[in-house]
Amino acid sequence: MSRPTEPQKKAELVEKCLEVAIEAGALDASINAIAKRIGTSGRMLVYHFGSKQELERQVIARLEVRLREQLQSLQNTAVADADTVAESLLAMWQQFTTPDMQGWLKLTMDLNLRAMQGDAETQQFLERETQQWIESLTALTGDEAVARSLFHLFQGATLDFLTTGNAQRGEQSIKAFLATLKSVHPE
C-alpha cells in the first residue's frame, strides 16, 4: 500500500478534525487537543495547515460540503416517505432530532455564536447555509416566504431542542405553523 500524498493526507486530517468537531459540538479546542483526539501531533497539524485558523477554515469548508449532503439526504428521505408537505417537514424534524444529529446541531449553533461575535468568515458561511436551506424549503413548499418562516421556525426549535432535549415542542410548533398556514391559505 502506498503512502498517501500530501493532499490526501491533508484531506484525511480535515475529515478527522471535522469528526472531532461534530463529536464535541464545537471548534474551540486547542490544536494540541484536536491532534491528540485524531491520533497525530500538533506539529503535524501546523505543518499541514500553518495555523489553527487555517485548519478551522478548512474544517468549516468541509462542514459546508457535508451539511449540503446532509440536507439533501434529510430532504430526500422526508419527501420520499411522505404524502404531503406537512408530513415531509415533520419527517425532516424527526430525522433532525435523532441522537446522530446532535453533534451537527451543536456545531452549527457554535458557529452561530462565532458569527454573532463578529467572525466575518463564519457569517458568510452561515449566510450560504441559510440560502441553501431556504432554497430547499422553497422547492418543498413552493413559497419562499413560507420557506423563510419555516427556516426560522426550525432554527428556534433547534435551539430549544438543544437546550431542553425536548423534540416534541419543536414538532408541536411545526404542526401549529402548518395549521395556521392551512387556515390562512386553504387548498
N, C-alpha and C positions, 0 to 999 in steps of 0.2 A: 504494500500500500504506500503510495507516495505521500510525501509531506504536503499539507495544504499550502497554497500560495498565500502571499501576504493579504491580498484582497479577500480570499476565502476565510482566512484566519480572523481578519477584522470583522467580516460579516458574522462569523460564528460568535465572536465576542459580543457584538452588538445584540445578537439574538439572546445570548445567555444573560446579558445585562438587563435586557427588556424583561425576561422571565423573572429575574430577581426583583425588578421594579414592580411587576404585576403582583408577585407574591407579597411584597411589602406594602403595596398600595401607594408607593411614593418613590421619588427620585432623590431624596435628600441624604442618602448615605454617603460617607466619605469614599474616596476612590479605593482606599485600602480595604474598607469593609465590603465594598462591591467585589473587589478582586478576591477576597477570601471566600465569599459566597459562591463565586463561579469557579473556584479552584485554580486561580492564577495569582500573579503578584501585581501590586500597584504599579511597579515599574513597567511591567508588560503592557498594562492599560495606557500608561503615559507614553510608552514607545509607540503604540498603535494610534493613539488619539491626540497626543500632545498635551491635553488638559482635561480636567473633569468637565468643563463647559462644552468642549467638543464632543466628548463621549455622550453627554446628555443630549446634545443636538442630534447626534446620530441615533440615539435610542428613541428620541421623540419622532424622528423621521421614520424609523422602523415601526414605531407605535402607530403612526398615521396610516401606514400601509395595512397593518394588522387590524386596526379599527375599521377601516373600509371593508376588509374581508369579513370581519365580524358582523358589521351592519348588514352587508349583503346576505350573509348566512341567516341572521335573525329575520330579515325581511322575507327571504325565500321560504324559510320554514314556516313563518307565520302565515304567509299568503297561501302556501300550498295546503296547509291543514285547515283553512278557514273558508267559510262560505260568504262571509261579509267583511267589510272593512272593520267593523267593531270587533268581530272575532279575531281578525288579524292583529289588531292593536293589543287586544288582551293577551293573545298568544305571545306577542312580542314582549309584553311586560312580564309574563310568566317566565320566559326564557331569560330576560334581562335580570331577574332577581334570583336566579339559581346560584348556589354556592360557587360554582366555577366562575361566575361573572363578578364576584365581589371585589377581587383584586383589581380588575379592569376599572370598575366603577370608582373605587377609592383612588386609583392612579389618576383618572380623569378629573376627579374632584381636587386632588393635589395640584394638578396643572391649572385648574380654575383659580385656585388660591394664588399661585405664582402670577397668573395673568392679572389678578386684582392688585397684586403688589407692584405692577408696572412692567413685568418682563415682556418686552415687545415681541420677541420670537414666539413665546408661548401664546400671547394674544393672537398673533397671526395664525398659528397652528389651530387654536380653538375656533377662530373665525372660519377657517376652511372646514373643520369638522362640523360646525353648525350648519354651514351651507350644504354639506353632504347629507346631513340628517334631514334638513328641510326639503331638499330635492327628493330624497327617498320617500318622505312622508307625503309630499305633494303628489308623487307618482301613485301612491297608495290611495290618497283621498280625493285627488283631482282638484284640490283647492289650496293655494299657497297660504292664505290667511289661516285656514284650519290647520294646515301643516305646521305653521309657525306657532300657533297656540298649543298644539299637541307637543311640539318640541319643548316648549317652556313648561308644560304640564309634566312631561317626562323628567325634565331637569329637577323640578321641585319635588316630585315623587321620589326620584333617585336620592336626593339629599335626605328626605325624610326616612327612606328605607335604610340608608347607610347609618343614620344616627339612631334609629329606633329598632331596626331589624324587622319592622312590620311591613310586609309587602301588600297586605290586604288593603291598607289605606290608599296606596297608590292605585290599586285595582279599582277601589271604590271611586276614587277621583276620576279615573279614566271613564268608568261607566257613567258617572254623573255628567261629565263633559259631553259624552256621546248622546246621552238622553236629552240634555239641553240643546245640543246641536240638532237633534232629530225634531224637537218641538219647534225650533226656530225655522228649520228647513225640512218640513215633512216631504217624504218621497212622492 
